[in-house]
């Protein structure tokens, strides 16, 4: 099966890998702006089908991208989509948790992680893998862990940028503003509950 994302065709695997949605396209636009024109290293955390990583690589030929996902089906699908768009040489697809498998310090981190609490079932996601949509407790643990990983300076360059998808909104912070981003996330999660 195929779908379109940011004007590009992508292979998808409904039920096995989260399918890209147009509501994530603003995150890609913000990431493209954050990347700018220079050479950058970018990590797409929770890559799913690879739609974000591939789209960034297609539109920014000067960047190198690491796409990470815990789901082996997502890793396989991302590799296929990278080949489809001829960006596989610059797009490194890794199986693992958050930034753990990324072997270099990156300049930009983009993430669309599960953030809905288990208790907030949404029928719009019935055909998606549960672990790609829902997270335990208030749902924010995956983002908290990512922000903590970005904060230590070992994985993200000084002045690096973190962009995340949260309730159809793209949130952006540089590495010195991560605590503020975490507070904004928690406030929005409380408001949505």
C-alpha positions as CSV (number, residue, x, y, z in Angstrom):
1,X,0.0,0.0,0.0
2,X,1.0,3.6,-0.5
3,X,0.1,7.0,0.8
4,X,1.3,10.6,0.1
5,X,3.1,12.7,2.7
6,X,4.5,16.2,2.0
7,X,3.8,15.6,-1.7
8,X,5.9,12.4,-1.8
9,X,4.7,8.8,-2.2
10,X,5.4,6.4,0.7
11,X,5.0,2.7,1.2
12,X,3.0,2.0,4.4
13,X,2.2,-1.1,6.5
14,X,-1.2,-0.4,8.2
15,X,-1.5,-2.2,11.5
16,X,2.2,-2.9,11.7
17,X,3.7,0.6,11.4
18,X,2.1,4.0,12.2
19,X,0.9,5.5,8.9
20,X,2.0,9.1,8.2
21,X,-0.7,11.8,8.4
22,X,-1.0,15.3,7.0
23,X,-1.2,16.7,10.6
24,X,2.6,15.9,10.9
25,X,3.5,18.0,7.8
26,X,3.8,21.3,9.9
27,X,6.5,19.5,12.0
28,X,8.4,18.8,8.8
29,X,8.1,22.4,7.7
30,X,9.5,23.6,11.0
31,X,12.3,21.1,10.8
32,X,13.2,22.2,7.3
33,X,13.4,25.8,8.6
34,X,15.5,24.7,11.6
35,X,17.9,22.8,9.4
36,X,18.6,25.8,7.2
37,X,21.1,25.6,4.4
38,X,24.2,24.2,6.1
39,X,25.4,20.7,6.6
40,X,23.7,19.2,9.6
41,X,23.2,15.8,11.3
42,X,19.6,15.1,12.0
43,X,17.9,12.4,14.1
44,X,14.3,11.3,13.5
45,X,13.2,9.5,16.6
46,X,10.3,7.1,16.4
47,X,10.6,7.2,12.6
48,X,7.7,4.8,11.8
49,X,7.5,4.6,8.0
50,X,10.4,7.0,7.7
51,X,8.2,9.8,6.2
52,X,9.8,12.6,8.2
53,X,13.4,11.4,7.8
54,X,13.0,10.7,4.1
55,X,11.2,14.0,3.4
56,X,13.9,15.9,5.2
57,X,16.6,14.1,3.3
58,X,14.9,14.7,0.0
59,X,14.5,18.4,0.6
60,X,17.9,19.0,2.2
61,X,20.5,17.1,0.2
62,X,23.3,18.5,2.4
63,X,22.1,16.7,5.6
64,X,22.8,13.2,7.0
65,X,19.9,11.6,8.8
66,X,19.6,8.9,11.5
67,X,16.1,7.4,11.7
68,X,15.4,5.3,14.8
69,X,12.6,3.1,15.8
70,X,12.0,0.2,18.3
71,X,9.7,-1.6,15.8
72,X,11.6,-3.9,13.4
73,X,8.8,-3.5,10.9
74,X,9.3,0.3,11.0
75,X,13.0,-0.1,10.4
76,X,12.4,-2.3,7.4
77,X,9.8,0.0,6.0
78,X,11.9,3.1,6.5
79,X,14.8,1.4,4.6
80,X,12.4,0.6,1.7
81,X,11.2,4.2,1.6
82,X,14.7,5.6,1.7
83,X,15.6,3.4,-1.3
84,X,12.4,4.5,-3.0
85,X,13.5,8.1,-2.8
86,X,17.2,7.5,-3.4
87,X,18.4,8.9,-0.1
88,X,19.6,5.6,1.5
89,X,23.2,6.7,1.4
90,X,22.5,9.6,3.7
91,X,19.8,8.0,5.8
92,X,21.0,5.6,8.4
93,X,18.1,3.5,9.8
94,X,18.6,2.0,13.2
95,X,16.6,-0.2,15.5
96,X,16.6,1.0,19.1
97,X,15.2,3.3,21.8
98,X,15.2,7.0,21.3
99,X,18.8,8.3,20.6
100,X,20.5,5.3,22.1
101,X,21.7,3.8,18.8
102,X,22.8,7.0,17.1
103,X,26.6,6.9,17.0
104,X,27.2,10.7,16.5
105,X,26.2,14.0,18.0
106,X,23.3,15.5,16.0
107,X,22.3,19.1,15.4
108,X,18.5,18.6,15.0
109,X,16.2,16.1,16.7
110,X,12.7,15.5,15.3
111,X,10.3,13.3,17.1
112,X,6.7,12.1,16.7
113,X,6.5,9.7,19.7
114,X,3.5,8.1,21.4
115,X,2.0,10.6,23.8
116,X,-1.7,9.7,24.4
117,X,-2.3,8.1,27.8
118,X,-3.5,4.5,27.7
119,X,-6.7,5.7,29.3
120,X,-7.6,8.0,26.4
121,X,-8.6,5.5,23.7
122,X,-9.2,7.3,20.3
123,X,-11.0,5.3,17.6
124,X,-9.1,7.3,15.0
125,X,-6.1,5.2,15.8
126,X,-7.8,1.7,15.9
127,X,-5.8,0.6,12.9
128,X,-2.5,1.7,14.2
129,X,-0.1,-0.3,16.5
130,X,-1.0,0.6,20.1
131,X,2.6,1.2,21.1
132,X,3.0,3.9,18.4
133,X,0.1,5.9,19.8
134,X,-0.3,5.2,23.5
135,X,2.1,5.5,26.4
136,X,1.7,4.6,30.1
137,X,0.6,7.1,32.7
138,X,0.0,10.6,31.4
139,X,1.6,9.6,28.1
140,X,4.5,11.9,28.3
141,X,7.2,9.5,29.5
142,X,8.6,8.9,25.9
143,X,9.1,12.7,25.5
144,X,10.4,13.2,29.0
145,X,13.1,10.5,28.3
146,X,13.9,12.1,25.0
147,X,14.3,15.5,26.4
148,X,16.5,14.2,29.2
149,X,18.7,12.4,26.6
150,X,19.0,15.7,24.7
151,X,19.8,17.7,27.7
152,X,23.2,16.1,28.6
153,X,25.1,17.5,25.6
154,X,26.5,14.2,24.6
155,X,23.9,13.4,21.9
156,X,22.9,16.8,20.7
157,X,25.3,19.6,19.6
158,X,25.5,22.8,21.7
159,X,22.8,25.0,20.3
160,X,21.0,22.0,18.8
161,X,17.3,22.1,18.2
162,X,14.6,19.6,19.3
163,X,11.2,19.5,17.4
164,X,8.4,17.4,18.6
165,X,4.8,16.6,17.5
166,X,2.2,17.0,20.2
167,X,-1.6,17.1,19.6
168,X,-1.2,18.2,16.0
169,X,1.2,20.9,17.0
170,X,5.0,21.2,16.3
171,X,6.9,22.4,19.4
172,X,10.4,23.6,19.0
173,X,13.2,24.4,21.6
174,X,16.9,24.7,21.5
175,X,18.8,22.6,24.0
176,X,18.9,25.4,26.6
177,X,15.1,25.6,26.5
178,X,14.3,22.0,27.1
179,X,13.0,22.4,30.6
180,X,10.6,25.1,29.2
181,X,9.5,22.6,26.5
182,X,8.9,19.9,29.1
183,X,6.7,22.3,31.1
184,X,4.8,23.3,28.0
185,X,4.2,19.6,27.2
186,X,3.0,18.8,30.7
187,X,0.6,21.9,30.7
188,X,-0.9,20.8,27.3
189,X,-1.3,17.2,28.5
190,X,-3.2,18.4,31.6
191,X,-5.4,20.7,29.4
192,X,-6.1,17.8,27.0
193,X,-7.1,15.4,29.8
